[in-house]
Amino acid sequence: AVGDQIGERYRLELELARGSQGLLWRASDQLAGEAPVVLRQLTADQPELQERFRSLWPRLQGVLHPQVPRFGALIEEEGALWLVREWQEGRTFAEWQEARRERQLVFGAGEVLLLLRQLLPVLAVLHSQQLLHGDLSPANLLRRDSDGLPVLIDFGSVAGAAQATPGYAPPERTQLLQGEPWMDLHALGVVALVLLSGEGPARLLDPVSLAWRWPATLAGQPELQAQISRLLLRQPGERFASAAKALAAF
């Protein structure tokens, strides 16, 4: 509950979200001047999820990139598993999109191109360490207040194939036990279309032909549309071989 202290160090301040990957809390670090942190709580009735996080967490702790929050302690208390990560001040792209929707605005082609150029180097670093985000969506991308850079939050790769946000993972994702780097690139392509159109994936993808509807903002941007189209291809021989090759194209 709010006010509880975890690991004799972190005081719970606010419940941020709850879902299949546990509860997300904002907390304050009592040993660091009450600096804000994020805690994920996995309860005792989630033993499989706890085990997945235990095995992956040391690898996430080793990720050193300014656009990935630092992963901190792993704390076990009374059957619950608590995972600490750095707090990042900013708004998610889902929040930015909702604010624009209220004014009947969408993200421009130049903005989305810049976002792709800023995110692909981060994915290249993750993939080089045999890691992937696994749940790229506007809700899991934060625009940091201090410098305006996008930050990857709430990795979904730990929770298995079925945990990705619906519409952003390719359809065959649910049939695969392991995520693959190209799936992050596919999700990034969907993010681009969603931001450019202001609509969700369900309204952009034809359920029968599986063809994407292209936003009007790309009408005068054939080269950008062609490269985003490659992000969304599912045929192995046609899609980008890596995030680095996608970055070179953009």
MIVO-262020 format. One line per field, with one value per residue: x, y, z of N, C-alpha, C in turn; chain; residue number from 1. Coordinates in pm, 1 decimal. Each point is the difference from the previous one (the first is absolute). Layout:
BEGIN
n_east <- X	...
n_north <- Y	...
n_up <- Z	...
ca_east <- X	...
ca_north <- Y	...
ca_up <- Z	...
c_east <- X	...
c_north <- Y	...
c_up <- Z	...
cadena <- A	...
num <- NUM	...
END
This chain:
BEGIN
n_east <- 83.9	-59.5	125.1	-23.3	94.7	61.8	48.6	-77.6	-53.9	-92.3	-48.1	-107.4	-10.1	-2.3	-116.9	86.9	10.0	-92.7	60.6	17.9	73.1	-105.1	31.7	-25.4	105.2	-37.0	129.9	40.8	121.9	-21.4	83.4	-83.0	-26.1	-66.7	104.5	-76.5	-63.5	10.6	-101.3	38.4	-124.6	66.5	-124.9	-24.0	-115.9	118.2	12.7	-71.6	-80.8	-7.3	-9.1	-88.2	-55.1	3.7	-34.0	-94.4	-36.1	88.2	-59.2	-120.2	48.0	40.9	-125.1	95.4	-113.0	30.4	-46.6	68.0	-107.9	77.5	33.9	-71.8	-32.6	16.3	-119.4	22.5	-130.9	-13.9	81.5	5.2	6.6	95.8	-26.5	119.6	-54.7	87.0	-35.1	-82.7	31.3	-128.8	-47.3	-85.5	39.0	-53.0	61.0	114.7	-22.3	-36.0	104.2	66.7	-47.6	10.4	113.2	-36.0	109.4	96.5	86.1	91.4	19.8	37.8	-103.3	-76.1	49.4	-5.9	-123.5	-19.3	55.9	-81.4	-94.7	25.5	79.4	-105.5	-87.0	86.6	10.5	-131.2	-24.1	100.9	-80.2	-58.3	-37.8	-128.6	-65.7	-55.2	-12.7	57.2	-36.7	-89.3	-69.1	88.0	-31.1	102.3	-55.3	130.8	-41.7	105.5	-15.2	-124.9	95.7	-28.3	-70.8	63.4	-126.5	-18.0	118.6	-41.1	129.0	0.6	-113.1	77.9	-26.6	-82.4	105.0	36.7	3.1	-127.4	28.6	93.4	-22.9	83.0	-96.4	112.7	9.3	-130.8	48.3	80.9	84.4	84.3	20.0	-7.4	123.4	-28.9	-45.1	112.5	63.5	-69.1	15.6	126.8	-14.2	-61.8	94.9	83.1	-69.3	3.0	124.1	26.9	-77.2	50.5	11.7	-72.8	81.7	-101.6	10.1	125.6	-27.1	-5.2	-102.4	-42.4	34.4	-12.0	-66.8	102.0	-82.0	45.0	53.0	-90.1	56.3	-9.8	-107.4	64.8	5.4	16.9	112.3	-56.6	-103.7	91.6	71.9	-105.0	-32.2	131.9	-22.0	-104.9	98.4	-65.0	26.7	68.1	-16.0	-110.8	-9.9	17.4	127.7	2.1	1.1	126.0	-43.9	-96.6	89.0	83.0	-109.3	-25.9
n_north <- -118.8	112.6	37.9	-119.9	-59.1	-5.4	-114.8	49.0	30.3	-69.2	123.3	-79.9	70.0	-75.9	-63.4	-38.9	-132.2	-82.3	-119.1	-67.7	112.5	-10.0	56.0	120.6	31.5	121.2	3.0	22.9	27.9	-61.8	-72.7	60.8	57.6	-115.7	-35.3	38.9	-115.8	-101.3	-55.8	-118.8	-27.8	-113.8	-38.6	-62.3	41.8	60.5	-126.8	-30.4	103.6	-31.1	-126.0	41.7	79.7	-101.3	-74.5	90.0	23.9	-95.7	-51.8	30.0	-44.0	-83.3	41.0	57.9	65.1	123.3	-80.3	-67.9	0.0	41.8	-128.3	9.4	7.6	-124.7	23.7	-93.3	15.3	-88.1	-64.0	131.7	27.8	83.8	71.7	51.4	107.7	64.7	109.6	16.1	127.5	-10.4	10.2	-100.8	-66.6	-94.9	57.4	10.2	-123.7	-34.3	70.9	-56.9	-119.4	49.7	30.4	-127.6	-33.8	-24.7	-99.0	90.7	-8.3	126.6	14.8	-74.1	62.8	112.0	-36.4	-40.1	113.2	43.4	-82.5	1.8	103.8	31.7	-27.3	66.7	84.4	5.5	4.5	87.4	24.1	-41.4	126.4	3.8	103.2	-43.8	130.9	30.1	112.4	90.1	-95.6	-68.7	115.1	48.2	120.9	-6.5	56.2	-59.9	-92.7	-42.1	-78.8	-93.1	-55.4	-116.9	-25.6	-66.0	-59.4	-57.0	-2.2	42.3	52.3	-20.1	-81.6	-52.4	60.1	-4.5	133.7	-35.5	-51.1	-2.9	-116.5	-65.3	-36.7	-42.2	116.6	-14.8	-38.3	101.0	-89.4	32.6	120.2	72.5	47.2	-72.6	-65.7	41.9	-32.9	-113.7	-14.4	30.8	-82.8	-83.6	21.8	-6.9	-105.2	-48.1	42.1	-48.2	-99.2	-17.3	-113.8	-92.8	-101.9	-21.9	132.1	-36.7	-114.7	-34.3	-46.1	20.8	112.8	46.3	82.3	84.2	80.0	68.4	67.4	96.5	7.4	-125.1	66.7	98.8	-115.2	-22.9	66.5	89.5	7.8	1.0	81.5	75.2	-9.8	21.7	94.4	9.8	-26.2	-113.0	19.3	-101.8	-34.0	58.1	-37.9	102.9	-22.3	131.5	42.7	-42.8	-102.2	-13.6	21.2	-77.5	-75.1	21.6
n_up <- 0.0	-39.3	8.7	-54.6	74.0	-117.7	46.0	96.7	-119.4	-66.3	11.9	3.4	-114.0	-111.9	-8.9	-94.5	9.9	-48.5	-16.1	-114.5	-3.8	79.8	115.9	-49.2	75.6	35.6	26.4	123.7	-39.9	116.6	-74.5	-84.0	116.2	17.2	-72.0	-101.5	15.3	-85.4	64.5	-46.2	38.4	18.0	10.1	114.9	-53.0	-24.2	41.1	-109.7	17.5	127.8	-40.1	-90.9	90.8	86.1	-103.7	-34.9	126.1	30.3	-106.9	49.3	114.1	-94.3	-28.7	-69.2	-4.9	-40.2	-97.7	91.7	79.7	99.4	-5.6	112.3	128.7	40.3	53.6	90.5	17.0	95.9	-82.6	18.2	-129.1	39.2	-110.0	19.1	-54.0	-74.3	66.5	-102.6	5.5	-30.2	-121.9	3.4	-107.4	77.0	102.7	-68.5	-43.1	123.3	45.2	-98.7	32.0	120.9	-63.6	-28.8	68.3	-88.2	17.4	-30.3	-131.3	10.6	81.6	-79.6	-106.5	69.6	36.3	-124.5	-39.6	94.0	-46.1	-127.9	33.5	74.1	-96.5	-77.2	103.4	22.5	-130.5	5.1	105.3	-111.8	2.2	32.9	-50.7	-112.2	26.3	-115.4	58.1	-41.0	64.4	-72.2	-57.6	66.1	-11.9	21.3	113.7	53.0	-96.9	23.3	48.8	-91.4	97.5	-6.3	29.6	114.7	6.7	-114.0	-38.3	125.9	-40.7	-104.6	-101.9	89.4	56.8	-127.9	-7.3	1.5	-120.2	94.8	56.0	-82.3	-83.5	-60.4	61.6	4.7	-118.8	31.1	45.4	-97.4	56.4	-111.1	-26.6	-107.9	108.1	60.7	-112.5	-2.1	130.5	-28.0	-103.6	83.7	91.1	-104.6	-45.8	122.8	14.0	-120.9	40.9	123.6	-69.4	64.4	29.4	81.5	-2.8	13.5	60.2	-130.1	72.1	-124.0	-62.2	126.5	-82.7	8.9	65.9	-103.8	101.2	-4.6	119.9	-47.9	-41.1	56.8	66.5	-131.8	19.2	80.9	-82.3	-95.4	77.9	32.8	-129.1	-14.4	90.8	-78.8	-85.0	-27.5	-130.2	50.9	-126.4	40.7	127.5	82.6	-27.7	31.1	126.7	-5.6	-72.4	88.9	96.8	-67.0	-11.7	127.4
ca_east <- -83.9	72.7	65.2	83.9	140.4	46.6	144.3	49.6	58.9	-87.1	-134.6	-99.8	-67.0	-117.0	-15.3	-5.1	-73.2	-0.6	-32.5	49.1	137.9	4.9	-34.6	106.4	-8.1	100.3	49.3	110.1	118.0	27.7	144.5	52.1	-70.9	-137.3	-5.1	-105.8	33.5	-114.8	5.4	-97.4	-30.2	-53.7	-49.8	37.1	-76.6	55.3	133.6	68.5	44.1	112.2	120.1	48.1	66.1	125.9	101.6	31.6	33.7	143.6	37.2	-51.5	84.4	121.9	-24.8	43.3	-32.7	-71.7	-142.6	-59.1	15.0	85.7	-70.4	63.7	-2.4	-104.7	-25.7	-100.8	-58.3	-126.1	-50.5	-10.3	123.9	-2.1	103.7	20.7	65.3	11.8	-114.7	25.2	-103.8	-46.9	-131.2	8.4	-50.6	-145.4	-55.3	16.6	-94.5	-134.3	-6.8	-13.8	-130.5	-99.5	8.6	-12.3	133.5	77.6	143.5	40.9	95.6	132.9	9.3	8.4	131.1	97.1	-19.9	59.2	145.6	43.8	-27.8	67.7	128.8	-23.5	-34.2	120.8	79.0	-68.6	6.6	137.9	17.9	-100.4	-117.6	-93.7	-99.4	-109.3	-133.9	4.7	-127.4	8.4	-8.8	127.4	101.8	-10.8	80.5	59.6	-11.7	127.5	66.3	-89.6	30.7	-88.5	56.4	-72.3	-40.2	-88.1	34.3	-96.1	60.5	13.3	-126.2	-40.6	-54.7	-140.0	-18.3	15.6	-122.1	-68.4	7.5	135.6	79.7	-53.2	-99.2	57.7	72.7	-62.5	29.5	142.4	40.9	102.5	-4.9	116.1	23.2	-80.4	-131.9	11.2	-4.3	-140.3	-76.6	38.5	-73.2	-139.6	2.2	8.8	-130.1	-96.1	26.5	-27.7	-143.6	-82.2	-91.9	60.5	31.9	-117.9	-64.7	95.4	32.9	-112.6	7.1	-4.5	119.2	114.0	65.8	-7.8	-51.8	105.5	-50.5	6.9	121.5	110.1	-29.7	110.0	125.7	9.3	118.0	-27.5	-101.3	61.8	83.0	-91.9	-58.4	94.8	-6.6	-121.3	1.1	19.8	78.7	138.1	92.3	-36.1	5.8	134.0	72.9	37.7	-33.0	104.6	-29.3	-117.3	45.3	68.6	-101.5	-72.6
ca_north <- 118.8	127.0	24.0	-114.3	10.7	-124.3	-17.4	98.2	111.1	64.4	25.4	4.8	130.4	4.8	-111.4	54.2	-88.0	-142.1	-81.3	-137.0	-0.8	47.3	137.8	97.7	104.0	105.2	-5.1	91.5	-66.4	65.8	11.7	89.2	127.2	-21.2	3.0	-89.2	-121.6	-82.5	-137.1	-96.3	-98.9	-128.2	-63.5	-140.4	-87.2	11.5	-60.3	-11.6	134.1	32.3	-72.0	62.4	125.3	-30.2	-42.5	105.9	127.5	32.9	45.9	136.2	86.7	27.7	89.9	137.0	89.0	115.3	-2.2	-114.5	22.5	-94.1	-101.2	-7.1	-119.2	-101.3	-18.8	-100.9	21.5	-66.9	-67.1	92.1	41.4	143.1	35.3	144.6	65.5	145.3	80.6	96.1	103.3	28.7	-52.1	-103.7	42.1	-19.3	122.4	107.1	-22.0	33.7	146.2	51.1	-42.0	95.3	119.0	-52.3	4.7	-123.7	22.0	22.1	-94.7	35.3	-41.0	-146.1	-37.4	27.3	-101.1	-125.1	16.2	3.2	-127.6	-114.6	-29.0	-65.0	-139.7	-66.6	-35.4	-109.7	-122.2	-48.4	-71.0	-109.1	44.8	77.7	65.5	-96.2	58.6	138.7	65.6	137.7	1.8	-43.9	94.2	123.0	114.4	51.7	145.0	71.0	18.6	-31.0	-127.1	-111.5	-97.5	-127.4	-41.5	-116.9	-108.0	-109.6	-124.7	-97.3	-65.9	-97.6	52.6	43.5	118.3	122.4	77.6	-44.6	84.7	46.7	-116.8	-69.6	-101.7	-129.2	11.7	-83.5	-141.6	-21.5	-0.2	100.7	118.4	20.6	143.7	60.5	32.6	138.1	88.3	-0.8	82.8	139.5	43.3	24.6	124.3	110.2	19.0	45.6	141.4	78.4	-1.4	28.6	-112.0	-120.9	-102.9	-73.6	78.1	19.6	-128.8	-75.2	-132.0	-107.6	2.8	37.2	116.4	119.3	122.3	100.2	131.9	104.3	80.1	-59.9	8.9	67.2	-52.3	-139.0	-70.6	-34.5	-106.4	-124.3	-56.2	-46.6	-123.1	-108.8	-36.5	-77.4	-124.4	-118.2	-98.3	15.2	49.8	134.8	98.6	41.4	-106.6	44.5	139.8	83.3	16.1	88.1	136.6	49.1	30.9	121.1
ca_up <- 0.0	2.9	128.4	37.7	-37.6	-59.8	10.5	96.1	-75.3	-98.3	52.3	-106.6	-3.7	-88.2	-93.4	-135.0	-91.3	34.3	-116.0	1.3	47.3	137.2	32.8	-19.5	103.0	17.1	137.1	28.8	54.5	127.5	17.6	-104.5	4.0	-47.0	-146.5	-49.8	-73.0	-37.7	50.8	-51.2	101.6	-43.7	121.3	20.7	-89.4	-135.2	10.5	-129.0	-38.2	88.6	-44.3	-123.5	34.3	69.7	-95.9	-95.0	63.3	-3.8	-134.1	-13.7	82.1	-74.0	-112.7	29.3	-111.4	56.5	-31.3	70.5	143.6	69.6	77.3	130.9	85.3	-2.2	142.6	32.6	132.6	31.6	-118.4	-113.3	-63.5	-32.3	-96.2	6.9	-113.7	4.2	-41.4	-106.5	-0.9	-134.1	-38.3	-102.1	-130.7	3.8	59.7	-98.8	-108.8	47.7	7.4	-136.2	-51.6	50.4	-86.6	-136.2	-58.2	2.7	-15.4	-137.4	-56.5	49.0	140.3	7.8	-52.8	106.5	104.2	-47.2	3.5	140.2	66.7	-61.2	64.6	129.0	-30.0	-48.0	118.6	68.3	-80.2	0.1	126.5	-1.8	72.2	-77.7	84.3	5.1	12.3	-46.1	-27.8	49.9	146.5	56.2	-44.1	77.5	-43.9	122.8	11.5	9.5	-128.8	-110.5	-63.6	35.5	93.2	1.3	134.1	14.4	-91.6	2.5	-46.7	107.6	33.4	-100.3	-125.1	4.9	81.0	-76.7	-18.4	-122.5	-117.9	-29.1	-36.7	-117.4	38.4	38.1	126.4	103.8	-25.1	19.0	140.0	19.3	-83.4	-85.4	-20.4	-105.9	54.8	48.4	-116.1	-44.5	93.3	-22.6	-118.1	39.5	77.0	-95.3	-64.4	100.5	28.7	-119.7	-31.5	117.0	21.5	52.4	-99.8	-46.0	-106.4	-108.8	-61.8	-53.0	64.8	-98.3	-86.5	83.6	-60.0	83.1	-61.9	17.4	39.5	-102.6	20.4	-75.7	-143.5	-69.7	54.3	-49.2	51.4	139.6	-0.9	-44.8	106.8	105.4	-52.6	22.9	141.9	25.4	-76.0	83.1	-74.2	46.4	-100.0	-43.8	107.5	40.1	68.7	133.3	30.3	-59.0	-142.6	-6.9	27.8	-119.6	-100.3	39.2
c_east <- 88.3	55.3	85.2	142.2	49.9	152.1	65.7	59.0	-101.0	-141.9	-97.8	-78.4	-130.8	-3.6	-21.7	-86.0	1.1	-43.8	61.5	144.0	11.8	-43.8	121.4	-21.9	103.0	38.4	111.5	111.5	44.0	149.7	63.5	-81.9	-141.1	-12.8	-106.8	56.8	-130.6	22.5	-107.3	-17.1	-62.4	-38.1	34.6	-75.0	43.7	139.9	73.8	53.4	118.0	128.1	56.3	74.8	132.7	110.6	42.6	56.5	150.0	45.6	-50.4	82.5	128.3	-18.6	35.3	-23.2	-83.4	-149.1	-69.1	17.1	91.4	-84.6	75.7	-18.9	-116.3	-20.0	-109.5	-47.1	-133.8	-64.1	-13.3	139.1	-15.3	119.3	9.1	61.3	-5.4	-129.3	43.8	-115.3	-39.4	-139.9	18.7	-53.3	-149.7	-68.0	12.7	-103.7	-141.8	-17.7	-18.3	-135.9	-109.0	-0.8	-6.8	131.9	64.0	147.8	33.4	103.6	141.1	20.7	19.7	133.8	107.9	-11.3	63.5	152.2	53.4	-17.2	78.7	139.8	-15.6	-31.9	122.7	87.8	-63.0	17.8	141.2	32.5	-101.0	-118.5	-94.8	-100.5	-122.3	-138.9	3.0	-140.3	12.2	-6.1	131.2	118.3	-23.3	82.1	50.8	-2.0	134.3	64.7	-87.1	24.5	-102.0	73.8	-87.1	-33.1	-82.5	23.0	-100.4	61.3	6.6	-124.8	-47.1	-77.9	-137.5	-19.1	12.4	-134.9	-66.5	13.1	140.2	93.7	-58.1	-92.3	61.5	73.5	-56.0	31.8	146.5	35.7	99.6	-26.0	128.2	14.5	-87.7	-140.0	-1.8	-10.2	-141.9	-83.8	31.8	-69.4	-145.7	-9.5	2.4	-135.5	-103.2	19.8	-34.5	-149.4	-87.6	-98.7	74.9	24.5	-122.6	-71.0	90.2	28.7	-126.4	6.6	1.7	128.5	128.1	83.1	-21.1	-57.6	98.1	-58.7	18.3	127.6	120.4	-18.4	114.3	136.6	21.7	120.2	-21.1	-102.4	61.9	81.7	-85.7	-65.3	93.1	2.4	-114.4	-4.9	28.0	76.3	147.6	94.5	-23.1	16.5	145.4	67.0	35.8	-45.3	102.8	-26.4	-124.4	40.6	69.1	-101.7	-73.0	90.9
c_north <- 125.0	23.7	-116.5	21.1	-137.6	-6.7	98.8	122.3	77.0	14.0	15.5	130.3	-2.2	-123.8	56.8	-83.6	-140.9	-78.9	-137.6	-10.0	65.4	144.0	89.2	114.6	109.4	-1.7	102.3	-76.4	74.7	16.1	90.6	128.1	-5.1	16.0	-97.1	-118.6	-68.5	-139.1	-82.8	-108.6	-123.6	-78.8	-148.1	-94.6	12.7	-63.7	-9.0	134.6	44.8	-65.6	60.7	129.6	-24.7	-33.9	113.3	125.0	30.8	49.0	141.8	98.3	38.1	92.7	143.0	85.2	115.1	2.5	-126.3	25.9	-104.2	-95.6	-23.6	-134.3	-92.7	-42.5	-104.8	20.6	-71.2	-61.0	87.5	33.6	144.6	32.8	152.5	50.0	151.5	67.3	97.1	98.6	31.2	-55.3	-106.9	54.3	-25.7	123.3	118.3	-13.9	37.3	151.1	60.2	-36.2	96.6	128.6	-37.3	12.8	-138.4	37.1	15.9	-100.7	27.9	-41.7	-150.8	-48.7	23.2	-104.1	-133.5	6.3	0.0	-134.1	-117.1	-24.6	-69.8	-147.7	-76.4	-43.8	-117.9	-131.5	-56.1	-76.5	-113.9	32.3	66.9	64.4	-88.8	57.7	147.9	49.7	143.9	9.0	-37.7	79.8	132.1	108.4	70.6	152.6	70.6	26.7	-34.3	-132.7	-107.4	-101.5	-125.4	-37.7	-128.1	-106.3	-113.7	-134.6	-106.3	-85.8	-99.9	63.0	62.4	133.8	131.3	70.2	-39.6	102.7	41.9	-115.4	-62.4	-113.8	-130.6	5.4	-93.7	-148.4	-32.9	9.1	110.9	119.5	11.5	147.6	62.4	38.1	139.2	97.8	7.9	90.8	147.6	56.3	29.6	129.0	120.5	27.4	55.4	148.8	88.1	13.4	44.3	-110.6	-121.4	-103.0	-70.6	72.3	16.9	-129.0	-70.0	-142.4	-116.7	-4.3	24.7	111.4	121.2	116.9	112.3	136.1	102.5	82.7	-57.1	14.3	62.9	-46.4	-143.9	-76.4	-43.3	-113.0	-133.7	-64.7	-47.5	-130.8	-118.7	-42.3	-97.9	-132.2	-118.7	-109.6	19.8	61.1	143.9	105.7	36.4	-111.5	37.4	143.5	94.3	24.3	88.1	145.2	58.9	40.5	129.4	122.5
c_up <- 0.0	140.1	47.8	-48.5	-43.9	10.6	94.4	-68.8	-84.0	56.0	-116.4	7.6	-79.1	-87.2	-139.3	-93.0	56.1	-121.8	13.6	47.8	137.8	16.3	-18.6	97.9	-24.1	147.7	16.9	70.4	125.7	26.0	-104.4	-6.1	-52.3	-151.9	-50.2	-75.7	-38.2	56.1	-67.9	105.1	-64.0	124.4	3.3	-92.5	-145.7	-5.0	-132.4	-46.6	86.6	-48.7	-127.6	30.6	71.5	-100.0	-93.4	65.7	-0.5	-136.9	-24.8	83.0	-73.1	-118.6	41.6	-124.2	55.1	-29.9	51.3	149.3	62.6	83.3	129.8	68.4	-33.3	145.4	19.0	142.7	8.7	-125.1	-122.7	-53.2	-43.8	-88.7	-7.2	-130.1	18.2	-46.4	-108.9	-4.0	-143.6	-22.2	-106.2	-133.0	-11.1	59.3	-94.6	-111.9	41.6	8.3	-139.6	-57.9	44.2	-81.8	-147.5	-75.1	6.9	-7.5	-148.0	-46.6	50.6	144.5	12.3	-54.7	105.8	110.6	-40.7	6.4	142.7	69.8	-57.9	57.9	135.0	-21.7	-48.9	116.7	72.6	-75.4	-3.5	127.7	15.7	91.1	-98.5	94.2	15.2	11.0	-37.1	-34.3	49.6	153.0	66.0	-54.3	71.3	-67.1	125.1	0.7	-13.4	-134.9	-120.7	-68.4	39.8	86.4	-3.6	144.1	-10.1	-106.6	13.1	-32.3	107.6	15.7	-105.0	-113.1	15.5	68.9	-76.9	-15.9	-131.3	-112.5	-38.6	-36.9	-126.1	42.2	49.0	132.6	106.3	-17.3	27.2	147.4	29.5	-90.5	-81.6	-29.2	-107.4	49.2	61.7	-116.3	-56.1	90.3	-18.6	-124.0	30.7	81.0	-93.8	-65.5	98.1	29.4	-119.4	-28.2	116.2	31.6	51.8	-108.5	-56.3	-114.4	-122.4	-76.6	-47.0	55.0	-97.6	-82.1	78.4	-64.3	89.2	-80.2	29.1	33.5	-111.8	10.6	-74.9	-151.1	-78.0	45.1	-46.5	55.6	145.2	6.8	-39.5	111.4	117.9	-43.5	22.5	146.4	25.8	-75.8	91.2	-72.5	33.8	-102.9	-41.1	108.2	30.8	80.2	143.0	20.3	-61.2	-148.2	-18.8	24.0	-122.0	-107.3	34.2	7.4
cadena <- A	A	A	A	A	A	A	A	A	A	A	A	A	A	A	A	A	A	A	A	A	A	A	A	A	A	A	A	A	A	A	A	A	A	A	A	A	A	A	A	A	A	A	A	A	A	A	A	A	A	A	A	A	A	A	A	A	A	A	A	A	A	A	A	A	A	A	A	A	A	A	A	A	A	A	A	A	A	A	A	A	A	A	A	A	A	A	A	A	A	A	A	A	A	A	A	A	A	A	A	A	A	A	A	A	A	A	A	A	A	A	A	A	A	A	A	A	A	A	A	A	A	A	A	A	A	A	A	A	A	A	A	A	A	A	A	A	A	A	A	A	A	A	A	A	A	A	A	A	A	A	A	A	A	A	A	A	A	A	A	A	A	A	A	A	A	A	A	A	A	A	A	A	A	A	A	A	A	A	A	A	A	A	A	A	A	A	A	A	A	A	A	A	A	A	A	A	A	A	A	A	A	A	A	A	A	A	A	A	A	A	A	A	A	A	A	A	A	A	A	A	A	A	A	A	A	A	A	A	A	A	A	A	A	A	A	A	A	A	A	A	A	A	A	A	A	A	A	A	A
num <- 1	2	3	4	5	6	7	8	9	10	11	12	13	14	15	16	17	18	19	20	21	22	23	24	25	26	27	28	29	30	31	32	33	34	35	36	37	38	39	40	41	42	43	44	45	46	47	48	49	50	51	52	53	54	55	56	57	58	59	60	61	62	63	64	65	66	67	68	69	70	71	72	73	74	75	76	77	78	79	80	81	82	83	84	85	86	87	88	89	90	91	92	93	94	95	96	97	98	99	100	101	102	103	104	105	106	107	108	109	110	111	112	113	114	115	116	117	118	119	120	121	122	123	124	125	126	127	128	129	130	131	132	133	134	135	136	137	138	139	140	141	142	143	144	145	146	147	148	149	150	151	152	153	154	155	156	157	158	159	160	161	162	163	164	165	166	167	168	169	170	171	172	173	174	175	176	177	178	179	180	181	182	183	184	185	186	187	188	189	190	191	192	193	194	195	196	197	198	199	200	201	202	203	204	205	206	207	208	209	210	211	212	213	214	215	216	217	218	219	220	221	222	223	224	225	226	227	228	229	230	231	232	233	234	235	236	237	238	239	240	241	242	243	244	245	246	247	248	249	250
END
